[in-house]
Amino acid sequence: MPASNSEFLLAAWNLAPLGAFLAALSLIVFCVFAWALNLIALPGNWIAVLAVALYAWLGPVESRAGVGMACVVIAFGFALLGELFEFFAAAAGVQRAGASRRATFFAIVGSVGGALLGAVVALPIPVVGPVVGAVLFGGVGALAGAMFAEWTNGRPWKENWRIGQAAFWGRTIGTAGKMLAGLGVILTATISVCL
């Protein structure tokens, strides 16, 4: 009787310790790449959690590089914590400033566009340039989007500026919290494959 795909993969992992090491290293590198996607407002933490779950399902079981369900649950918890923090930081700041739903939507659109532009503009600066550019320009994009939405609603300049500042700080603080939670996902996966 032929073995299933998952049984074949498990047998391959058990036969090759180097393969298990390379798979564990690939998981960690992929999680770091996914984590960086948070900077441009993509669901990087969730992509990393999905990678950890797939690795737990298809990866090595008996070797040192194995990942169990506890790791998946902890990684999921970190990702959820990051999402909650980002949502409440952004929403609380903008709502407290009196922004409309339209301004909140435009702040999100502006932050995504700003983060992408910032990552590209700061690309010539090695390593930290794209990170700083994405965070800073993401905040500026949120500010511009919220201000534009309120300006087209007929609000005066002072109110637009106050709402724009709230969108900037909400986006910046929310991204920082989400990045810290994503670091928790990476550390959970790294510790799990090393123990």
CYANA upper distance limits for C-alpha pairs under 8 A (distance plus 0.5 A):
  3 ALA  CA      7 GLU  CA      6.41
  3 ALA  CA      8 PHE  CA      6.69
  4 SER  CA      8 PHE  CA      6.69
  5 ASN  CA      9 LEU  CA      6.69
  6 SER  CA     10 LEU  CA      6.60
  6 SER  CA     58 LEU  CA      6.63
  7 GLU  CA     11 ALA  CA      6.62
  8 PHE  CA     12 ALA  CA      6.69
  9 LEU  CA     13 TRP  CA      6.72
  9 LEU  CA     58 LEU  CA      7.25
  9 LEU  CA     59 GLY  CA      7.93
 10 LEU  CA     14 ASN  CA      6.73
 10 LEU  CA     58 LEU  CA      7.36
 10 LEU  CA     59 GLY  CA      7.15
 10 LEU  CA     60 PRO  CA      6.40
 10 LEU  CA     61 VAL  CA      7.59
 11 ALA  CA     15 LEU  CA      6.67
 12 ALA  CA     16 ALA  CA      6.86
 12 ALA  CA     19 GLY  CA      8.50
 13 TRP  CA     17 PRO  CA      7.42
 13 TRP  CA     19 GLY  CA      6.60
 13 TRP  CA     20 ALA  CA      6.00
 13 TRP  CA     59 GLY  CA      7.54
 13 TRP  CA     60 PRO  CA      5.70
 14 ASN  CA     20 ALA  CA      8.11
 14 ASN  CA     60 PRO  CA      7.08
 14 ASN  CA     61 VAL  CA      8.30
 14 ASN  CA     62 GLU  CA      7.46
 14 ASN  CA     63 SER  CA      7.35
 16 ALA  CA     20 ALA  CA      7.02
 17 PRO  CA     21 PHE  CA      6.79
 17 PRO  CA     63 SER  CA      8.11
 18 LEU  CA     22 LEU  CA      6.65
 19 GLY  CA     23 ALA  CA      6.54
 20 ALA  CA     24 ALA  CA      6.66
 20 ALA  CA     59 GLY  CA      8.20
 20 ALA  CA     60 PRO  CA      6.68
 20 ALA  CA     63 SER  CA      7.89
 20 ALA  CA     65 ALA  CA      6.58
 21 PHE  CA     25 LEU  CA      6.65
 21 PHE  CA     65 ALA  CA      6.91
 22 LEU  CA     26 SER  CA      6.48
 23 ALA  CA     27 LEU  CA      6.69
 23 ALA  CA     59 GLY  CA      7.95
 24 ALA  CA     28 ILE  CA      6.92
 24 ALA  CA     65 ALA  CA      6.41
 24 ALA  CA     66 GLY  CA      8.45
 24 ALA  CA    193 VAL  CA      6.73
 25 LEU  CA     29 VAL  CA      6.71
 26 SER  CA     30 PHE  CA      6.45
 27 LEU  CA     31 CYS  CA      6.61
 27 LEU  CA     51 ALA  CA      7.48
 27 LEU  CA     52 VAL  CA      7.67
 27 LEU  CA     55 TYR  CA      7.92
 27 LEU  CA    189 ALA  CA      8.44
 28 ILE  CA     32 VAL  CA      6.78
 28 ILE  CA    186 ILE  CA      7.28
 28 ILE  CA    189 ALA  CA      7.35
 28 ILE  CA    190 THR  CA      6.82
 29 VAL  CA     33 PHE  CA      6.80
 30 PHE  CA     34 ALA  CA      6.60
 30 PHE  CA     48 ALA  CA      7.73
 30 PHE  CA     51 ALA  CA      8.24
 31 CYS  CA     35 TRP  CA      6.45
 31 CYS  CA     47 ILE  CA      8.21
 31 CYS  CA     48 ALA  CA      5.25
 31 CYS  CA     51 ALA  CA      7.77
 31 CYS  CA    185 VAL  CA      8.43
 31 CYS  CA    186 ILE  CA      6.54
 32 VAL  CA     36 ALA  CA      6.88
 32 VAL  CA     48 ALA  CA      8.44
 32 VAL  CA    186 ILE  CA      7.21
 33 PHE  CA     37 LEU  CA      7.30
 34 ALA  CA     38 ASN  CA      7.90
 34 ALA  CA     43 PRO  CA      8.50
 34 ALA  CA     44 GLY  CA      4.92
 34 ALA  CA     45 ASN  CA      7.04
 34 ALA  CA     47 ILE  CA      6.51
 34 ALA  CA     48 ALA  CA      6.15
 35 TRP  CA     44 GLY  CA      5.33
 35 TRP  CA     45 ASN  CA      6.19
 35 TRP  CA     48 ALA  CA      7.44
 35 TRP  CA    179 MET  CA      7.62
 35 TRP  CA    182 GLY  CA      6.33
 35 TRP  CA    183 LEU  CA      7.93
 35 TRP  CA    186 ILE  CA      8.47
 36 ALA  CA     40 ILE  CA      8.42
 36 ALA  CA     44 GLY  CA      7.22
 36 ALA  CA    131 VAL  CA      8.47
 37 LEU  CA     41 ALA  CA      7.28
 37 LEU  CA     42 LEU  CA      5.87
 37 LEU  CA     43 PRO  CA      7.32
 37 LEU  CA     44 GLY  CA      5.33
 38 ASN  CA     42 LEU  CA      5.67
 38 ASN  CA     43 PRO  CA      6.51
 38 ASN  CA     44 GLY  CA      5.47
 38 ASN  CA     45 ASN  CA      7.58
 38 ASN  CA    175 THR  CA      7.80
 38 ASN  CA    178 LYS  CA      7.87
 38 ASN  CA    179 MET  CA      7.27
 39 LEU  CA    115 ALA  CA      7.20
 39 LEU  CA    131 VAL  CA      7.32
 39 LEU  CA    134 ALA  CA      6.27
 39 LEU  CA    135 VAL  CA      6.70
 39 LEU  CA    175 THR  CA      7.47
 39 LEU  CA    179 MET  CA      8.40
 40 ILE  CA    112 VAL  CA      6.25
 40 ILE  CA    115 ALA  CA      5.44
 40 ILE  CA    116 LEU  CA      6.24
 40 ILE  CA    119 ALA  CA      8.50
 40 ILE  CA    134 ALA  CA      6.84
 40 ILE  CA    135 VAL  CA      8.47
 40 ILE  CA    138 GLY  CA      7.94
 41 ALA  CA    111 SER  CA      8.10
 41 ALA  CA    112 VAL  CA      6.16
 41 ALA  CA    115 ALA  CA      7.98
 43 PRO  CA     47 ILE  CA      6.88
 44 GLY  CA     48 ALA  CA      6.71
 44 GLY  CA    182 GLY  CA      8.28
 45 ASN  CA     49 VAL  CA      6.74
 45 ASN  CA     79 ALA  CA      5.90
 45 ASN  CA    181 ALA  CA      8.40
 45 ASN  CA    182 GLY  CA      5.82
 45 ASN  CA    185 VAL  CA      7.69
 46 TRP  CA     50 LEU  CA      6.61
 46 TRP  CA     76 PHE  CA      8.21
 46 TRP  CA     79 ALA  CA      6.76
 47 ILE  CA     51 ALA  CA      6.75
 48 ALA  CA     52 VAL  CA      6.74
 48 ALA  CA    185 VAL  CA      7.77
 48 ALA  CA    186 ILE  CA      8.30
 49 VAL  CA     53 ALA  CA      6.64
 49 VAL  CA     72 VAL  CA      7.33
 49 VAL  CA     75 ALA  CA      6.43
 49 VAL  CA     76 PHE  CA      6.53
 49 VAL  CA     79 ALA  CA      7.91
 49 VAL  CA    185 VAL  CA      7.68
 50 LEU  CA     54 LEU  CA      6.63
 51 ALA  CA     55 TYR  CA      6.54
 52 VAL  CA     56 ALA  CA      6.58
 52 VAL  CA     67 VAL  CA      8.23
 52 VAL  CA     71 CYS  CA      8.37
 52 VAL  CA     72 VAL  CA      6.69
 52 VAL  CA     75 ALA  CA      8.39
 52 VAL  CA    189 ALA  CA      7.38
 53 ALA  CA     57 TRP  CA      6.74
 53 ALA  CA     69 MET  CA      8.38
 53 ALA  CA     72 VAL  CA      6.19
 54 LEU  CA     58 LEU  CA      6.42
 54 LEU  CA     59 GLY  CA      8.00
 55 TYR  CA     59 GLY  CA      5.13
 55 TYR  CA     60 PRO  CA      8.43
 55 TYR  CA     67 VAL  CA      7.51
 56 ALA  CA     60 PRO  CA      8.23
 56 ALA  CA     61 VAL  CA      8.37
 56 ALA  CA     66 GLY  CA      7.44
 56 ALA  CA     67 VAL  CA      5.41
 56 ALA  CA     68 GLY  CA      6.24
 56 ALA  CA     69 MET  CA      7.44
 56 ALA  CA     72 VAL  CA      8.04
 59 GLY  CA     66 GLY  CA      7.05
 59 GLY  CA     67 VAL  CA      8.08
 60 PRO  CA     65 ALA  CA      6.92
 60 PRO  CA     66 GLY  CA      5.44
 60 PRO  CA     67 VAL  CA      8.17
 61 VAL  CA     65 ALA  CA      8.21
 61 VAL  CA     66 GLY  CA      5.40
 61 VAL  CA     67 VAL  CA      7.70
 62 GLU  CA     66 GLY  CA      7.11
 64 ARG  CA    193 VAL  CA      7.02
 64 ARG  CA    194 CYS  CA      7.18
 64 ARG  CA    195 LEU  CA      6.81
 65 ALA  CA    192 SER  CA      8.03
 65 ALA  CA    193 VAL  CA      4.78
 65 ALA  CA    194 CYS  CA      6.71
 65 ALA  CA    195 LEU  CA      7.97
 66 GLY  CA    192 SER  CA      7.81
 66 GLY  CA    193 VAL  CA      6.17
 67 VAL  CA     71 CYS  CA      6.92
 67 VAL  CA     72 VAL  CA      8.41
 67 VAL  CA    189 ALA  CA      8.13
 67 VAL  CA    192 SER  CA      6.30
 67 VAL  CA    193 VAL  CA      6.52
 68 GLY  CA     72 VAL  CA      7.36
 68 GLY  CA    192 SER  CA      8.32
 69 MET  CA     73 VAL  CA      6.68
 70 ALA  CA     74 ILE  CA      6.64
 71 CYS  CA     75 ALA  CA      6.52
 71 CYS  CA    188 THR  CA      6.86
 71 CYS  CA    189 ALA  CA      7.15
 71 CYS  CA    192 SER  CA      7.03
 72 VAL  CA     76 PHE  CA      6.55
 73 VAL  CA     77 GLY  CA      6.68
 74 ILE  CA     78 PHE  CA      6.84
 74 ILE  CA    185 VAL  CA      8.14
 74 ILE  CA    188 THR  CA      7.68
 75 ALA  CA     79 ALA  CA      6.77
 75 ALA  CA    184 GLY  CA      7.69
 75 ALA  CA    185 VAL  CA      5.19
 75 ALA  CA    188 THR  CA      6.87
 75 ALA  CA    189 ALA  CA      8.03
 76 PHE  CA     80 LEU  CA      6.62
 76 PHE  CA    185 VAL  CA      8.23
 77 GLY  CA     81 LEU  CA      6.58
 78 PHE  CA     82 GLY  CA      6.70
 78 PHE  CA    181 ALA  CA      5.73
 78 PHE  CA    182 GLY  CA      7.30
 78 PHE  CA    184 GLY  CA      6.57
 78 PHE  CA    185 VAL  CA      6.50
 79 ALA  CA     83 GLU  CA      6.82
 79 ALA  CA    178 LYS  CA      8.29
 79 ALA  CA    181 ALA  CA      6.62
 79 ALA  CA    182 GLY  CA      6.84
 79 ALA  CA    185 VAL  CA      7.44
 80 LEU  CA     84 LEU  CA      6.71
 81 LEU  CA     85 PHE  CA      6.60
 81 LEU  CA    178 LYS  CA      8.35
 81 LEU  CA    181 ALA  CA      7.16
 82 GLY  CA     86 GLU  CA      6.59
 82 GLY  CA    177 GLY  CA      6.57
 82 GLY  CA    178 LYS  CA      4.66
 82 GLY  CA    179 MET  CA      7.89
 82 GLY  CA    180 LEU  CA      8.00
 82 GLY  CA    181 ALA  CA      5.44
 82 GLY  CA    182 GLY  CA      7.57
 83 GLU  CA     87 PHE  CA      6.54
 83 GLU  CA    178 LYS  CA      6.89
 84 LEU  CA     88 PHE  CA      6.55
 85 PHE  CA     89 ALA  CA      6.41
 85 PHE  CA    174 GLY  CA      6.66
 85 PHE  CA    177 GLY  CA      6.70
 85 PHE  CA    178 LYS  CA      7.27
 86 GLU  CA     90 ALA  CA      6.58
 86 GLU  CA    170 GLY  CA      8.48
 86 GLU  CA    171 ARG  CA      8.03
 86 GLU  CA    173 ILE  CA      7.99
 86 GLU  CA    174 GLY  CA      4.32
 86 GLU  CA    175 THR  CA      6.67
 86 GLU  CA    177 GLY  CA      6.91
 86 GLU  CA    178 LYS  CA      6.45
 87 PHE  CA     91 ALA  CA      6.34
 87 PHE  CA    174 GLY  CA      7.45
 88 PHE  CA     92 ALA  CA      6.00
 88 PHE  CA    174 GLY  CA      8.23
 89 ALA  CA     93 GLY  CA      6.73
 89 ALA  CA    170 GLY  CA      5.60
 89 ALA  CA    171 ARG  CA      7.81
 89 ALA  CA    173 ILE  CA      7.05
 89 ALA  CA    174 GLY  CA      5.67
 90 ALA  CA     94 VAL  CA      6.84
 90 ALA  CA    167 ALA  CA      7.09
 90 ALA  CA    169 TRP  CA      8.17
 90 ALA  CA    170 GLY  CA      4.41
 90 ALA  CA    171 ARG  CA      5.90
 90 ALA  CA    173 ILE  CA      8.25
 90 ALA  CA    174 GLY  CA      6.51
 91 ALA  CA     95 GLN  CA      6.30
 91 ALA  CA    104 THR  CA      8.32
 91 ALA  CA    170 GLY  CA      7.66
 92 ALA  CA     96 ARG  CA      6.30
 92 ALA  CA    170 GLY  CA      8.06
 93 GLY  CA     97 ALA  CA      6.83
 93 GLY  CA    166 ALA  CA      5.60
 93 GLY  CA    167 ALA  CA      7.05
 93 GLY  CA    169 TRP  CA      7.91
 93 GLY  CA    170 GLY  CA      5.94
 94 VAL  CA     98 GLY  CA      7.04
 94 VAL  CA     99 ALA  CA      6.09
 94 VAL  CA    104 THR  CA      7.53
 94 VAL  CA    163 ILE  CA      6.67
 94 VAL  CA    166 ALA  CA      5.71
 94 VAL  CA    167 ALA  CA      5.93
 94 VAL  CA    170 GLY  CA      7.57
 95 GLN  CA     99 ALA  CA      5.90
 95 GLN  CA    100 SER  CA      8.14
 97 ALA  CA    162 ARG  CA      7.15
 97 ALA  CA    163 ILE  CA      5.84
 97 ALA  CA    166 ALA  CA      6.95
 98 GLY  CA    163 ILE  CA      7.43
 99 ALA  CA    103 ALA  CA      6.40
 99 ALA  CA    104 THR  CA      7.29
 99 ALA  CA    146 ALA  CA      8.26
 99 ALA  CA    150 GLU  CA      8.02
 99 ALA  CA    163 ILE  CA      6.52
100 SER  CA    104 THR  CA      6.94
100 SER  CA    150 GLU  CA      7.98
101 ARG  CA    105 PHE  CA      6.71
102 ARG  CA    106 PHE  CA      6.69
102 ARG  CA    146 ALA  CA      8.48
102 ARG  CA    149 ALA  CA      6.77
102 ARG  CA    150 GLU  CA      8.43
103 ALA  CA    107 ALA  CA      6.45
103 ALA  CA    145 GLY  CA      7.34
103 ALA  CA    146 ALA  CA      4.89
103 ALA  CA    147 MET  CA      7.70
103 ALA  CA    148 PHE  CA      8.17
103 ALA  CA    149 ALA  CA      5.36
103 ALA  CA    150 GLU  CA      6.53
104 THR  CA    108 ILE  CA      6.88
104 THR  CA    146 ALA  CA      6.78
104 THR  CA    167 ALA  CA      8.35
105 PHE  CA    109 VAL  CA      6.88
105 PHE  CA    146 ALA  CA      8.34
106 PHE  CA    110 GLY  CA      6.37
106 PHE  CA    142 ALA  CA      7.76
106 PHE  CA    145 GLY  CA      5.08
106 PHE  CA    146 ALA  CA      6.03
106 PHE  CA    148 PHE  CA      8.27
106 PHE  CA    149 ALA  CA      6.84
107 ALA  CA    111 SER  CA      6.46
107 ALA  CA    141 GLY  CA      7.37
107 ALA  CA    142 ALA  CA      4.48
107 ALA  CA    143 LEU  CA      6.91
107 ALA  CA    144 ALA  CA      7.65
107 ALA  CA    145 GLY  CA      4.91
107 ALA  CA    146 ALA  CA      5.17
107 ALA  CA    167 ALA  CA      7.01
108 ILE  CA    112 VAL  CA      6.86
108 ILE  CA    142 ALA  CA      6.55
108 ILE  CA    145 GLY  CA      8.00
109 VAL  CA    113 GLY  CA      6.84
109 VAL  CA    141 GLY  CA      8.31
109 VAL  CA    142 ALA  CA      7.82
109 VAL  CA    145 GLY  CA      7.45
110 GLY  CA    114 GLY  CA      6.32
110 GLY  CA    138 GLY  CA      7.70
110 GLY  CA    140 VAL  CA      8.39
110 GLY  CA    141 GLY  CA      4.66
110 GLY  CA    142 ALA  CA      5.29
110 GLY  CA    143 LEU  CA      8.09
110 GLY  CA    144 ALA  CA      7.12
110 GLY  CA    145 GLY  CA      5.32
110 GLY  CA    146 ALA  CA      8.43
111 SER  CA    115 ALA  CA      6.39
111 SER  CA    137 PHE  CA      7.81
111 SER  CA    138 GLY  CA      4.66
111 SER  CA    139 GLY  CA      6.46
111 SER  CA    140 VAL  CA      7.56
111 SER  CA    141 GLY  CA      4.86
111 SER  CA    142 ALA  CA      4.86
111 SER  CA    143 LEU  CA      8.44
111 SER  CA    145 GLY  CA      8.11
111 SER  CA    171 ARG  CA      7.97
112 VAL  CA    116 LEU  CA      6.81
112 VAL  CA    138 GLY  CA      6.72
112 VAL  CA    141 GLY  CA      7.84
113 GLY  CA    117 LEU  CA      6.69
113 GLY  CA    138 GLY  CA      7.65
113 GLY  CA    141 GLY  CA      7.15
114 GLY  CA    118 GLY  CA      6.39
114 GLY  CA    134 ALA  CA      7.55
114 GLY  CA    137 PHE  CA      5.17
114 GLY  CA    138 GLY  CA      4.94
114 GLY  CA    139 GLY  CA      7.87
114 GLY  CA    140 VAL  CA      7.18
114 GLY  CA    141 GLY  CA      5.01
114 GLY  CA    142 ALA  CA      8.10
115 ALA  CA    119 ALA  CA      6.60
115 ALA  CA    133 GLY  CA      7.54
115 ALA  CA    134 ALA  CA      4.52
115 ALA  CA    135 VAL  CA      6.72
115 ALA  CA    136 LEU  CA      7.94
115 ALA  CA    137 PHE  CA      5.68
115 ALA  CA    138 GLY  CA      4.53
115 ALA  CA    139 GLY  CA      8.30
115 ALA  CA    141 GLY  CA      7.89
116 LEU  CA    120 VAL  CA      6.91
116 LEU  CA    134 ALA  CA      6.82
116 LEU  CA    138 GLY  CA      8.23
117 LEU  CA    121 VAL  CA      6.54
117 LEU  CA    133 GLY  CA      8.49
117 LEU  CA    134 ALA  CA      7.74
117 LEU  CA    137 PHE  CA      7.57
118 GLY  CA    122 ALA  CA      6.47
118 GLY  CA    130 PRO  CA      7.24
118 GLY  CA    132 VAL  CA      8.41
118 GLY  CA    133 GLY  CA      4.71
118 GLY  CA    134 ALA  CA      5.03
118 GLY  CA    135 VAL  CA      8.10
118 GLY  CA    136 LEU  CA      7.67
118 GLY  CA    137 PHE  CA      5.46
118 GLY  CA    138 GLY  CA      7.70
119 ALA  CA    123 LEU  CA      6.53
119 ALA  CA    129 GLY  CA      7.83
119 ALA  CA    130 PRO  CA      4.62
119 ALA  CA    131 VAL  CA      7.05
119 ALA  CA    132 VAL  CA      8.26
119 ALA  CA    133 GLY  CA      5.58
119 ALA  CA    134 ALA  CA      5.14
120 VAL  CA    130 PRO  CA      7.22
120 VAL  CA    133 GLY  CA      8.40
121 VAL  CA    130 PRO  CA      8.10
121 VAL  CA    133 GLY  CA      7.60
122 ALA  CA    129 GLY  CA      5.31
122 ALA  CA    130 PRO  CA      5.47
122 ALA  CA    132 VAL  CA      8.23
122 ALA  CA    133 GLY  CA      5.89
123 LEU  CA    129 GLY  CA      6.33
123 LEU  CA    130 PRO  CA      5.69
124 PRO  CA    129 GLY  CA      7.58
125 ILE  CA    129 GLY  CA      5.02
125 ILE  CA    130 PRO  CA      7.75
126 PRO  CA    130 PRO  CA      8.40
127 VAL  CA    131 VAL  CA      8.06
128 VAL  CA    132 VAL  CA      6.54
129 GLY  CA    133 GLY  CA      6.34
130 PRO  CA    134 ALA  CA      6.34
131 VAL  CA    135 VAL  CA      6.79
132 VAL  CA    136 LEU  CA      6.44
133 GLY  CA    137 PHE  CA      6.20
133 GLY  CA    138 GLY  CA      8.43
134 ALA  CA    138 GLY  CA      6.10
135 VAL  CA    139 GLY  CA      6.78
135 VAL  CA    172 THR  CA      6.91
135 VAL  CA    175 THR  CA      7.87
136 LEU  CA    140 VAL  CA      6.81
136 LEU  CA    172 THR  CA      7.91
137 PHE  CA    141 GLY  CA      6.36
138 GLY  CA    142 ALA  CA      6.71
138 GLY  CA    168 PHE  CA      8.46
138 GLY  CA    171 ARG  CA      7.75
138 GLY  CA    172 THR  CA      8.02
139 GLY  CA    143 LEU  CA      6.71
139 GLY  CA    167 ALA  CA      7.74
139 GLY  CA    168 PHE  CA      4.85
139 GLY  CA    169 TRP  CA      7.38
139 GLY  CA    171 ARG  CA      6.06
139 GLY  CA    172 THR  CA      6.08
140 VAL  CA    144 ALA  CA      6.60
140 VAL  CA    168 PHE  CA      6.52
141 GLY  CA    145 GLY  CA      6.46
141 GLY  CA    168 PHE  CA      8.29
142 ALA  CA    146 ALA  CA      6.58
142 ALA  CA    164 GLY  CA      7.61
142 ALA  CA    167 ALA  CA      6.05
142 ALA  CA    168 PHE  CA      6.06
142 ALA  CA    171 ARG  CA      7.38
143 LEU  CA    147 MET  CA      6.58
143 LEU  CA    163 ILE  CA      8.16
143 LEU  CA    164 GLY  CA      4.56
143 LEU  CA    165 GLN  CA      6.46
143 LEU  CA    166 ALA  CA      8.12
143 LEU  CA    167 ALA  CA      5.84
143 LEU  CA    168 PHE  CA      5.46
144 ALA  CA    148 PHE  CA      6.46
144 ALA  CA    164 GLY  CA      7.04
145 GLY  CA    149 ALA  CA      6.73
145 GLY  CA    164 GLY  CA      8.22
146 ALA  CA    150 GLU  CA      6.75
146 ALA  CA    160 ASN  CA      7.99
146 ALA  CA    163 ILE  CA      7.18
146 ALA  CA    164 GLY  CA      5.84
146 ALA  CA    167 ALA  CA      7.23
147 MET  CA    151 TRP  CA      6.39
147 MET  CA    160 ASN  CA      5.38
147 MET  CA    161 TRP  CA      6.93
147 MET  CA    163 ILE  CA      7.23
147 MET  CA    164 GLY  CA      5.65
148 PHE  CA    152 THR  CA      6.65
148 PHE  CA    160 ASN  CA      8.38
149 ALA  CA    153 ASN  CA      6.84
150 GLU  CA    154 GLY  CA      7.03
150 GLU  CA    155 ARG  CA      6.17
150 GLU  CA    160 ASN  CA      6.34
151 TRP  CA    155 ARG  CA      5.88
151 TRP  CA    156 PRO  CA      7.54
151 TRP  CA    157 TRP  CA      7.83
151 TRP  CA    160 ASN  CA      6.91
155 ARG  CA    159 GLU  CA      6.98
155 ARG  CA    160 ASN  CA      7.03
156 PRO  CA    160 ASN  CA      6.87
157 TRP  CA    161 TRP  CA      6.62
158 LYS  CA    162 ARG  CA      6.76
159 GLU  CA    163 ILE  CA      6.66
160 ASN  CA    164 GLY  CA      6.46
161 TRP  CA    165 GLN  CA      6.60
162 ARG  CA    166 ALA  CA      6.84
163 ILE  CA    167 ALA  CA      6.75
164 GLY  CA    168 PHE  CA      6.69
165 GLN  CA    169 TRP  CA      6.74
166 ALA  CA    170 GLY  CA      6.38
167 ALA  CA    171 ARG  CA      6.48
168 PHE  CA    172 THR  CA      6.63
169 TRP  CA    173 ILE  CA      6.37
170 GLY  CA    174 GLY  CA      6.26
171 ARG  CA    175 THR  CA      6.46
172 THR  CA    176 ALA  CA      6.76
173 ILE  CA    177 GLY  CA      6.74
174 GLY  CA    178 LYS  CA      6.64
175 THR  CA    179 MET  CA      6.51
176 ALA  CA    180 LEU  CA      6.78
177 GLY  CA    181 ALA  CA      6.79
178 LYS  CA    182 GLY  CA      6.61
179 MET  CA    183 LEU  CA      6.69
180 LEU  CA    184 GLY  CA      7.00
181 ALA  CA    185 VAL  CA      7.13
182 GLY  CA    186 ILE  CA      6.89
183 LEU  CA    187 LEU  CA      6.59
184 GLY  CA    188 THR  CA      6.50
185 VAL  CA    189 ALA  CA      6.79
186 ILE  CA    190 THR  CA      6.56
187 LEU  CA    191 ILE  CA      6.44
188 THR  CA    192 SER  CA      6.52
189 ALA  CA    193 VAL  CA      6.77
190 THR  CA    194 CYS  CA      6.70
191 ILE  CA    195 LEU  CA      6.63
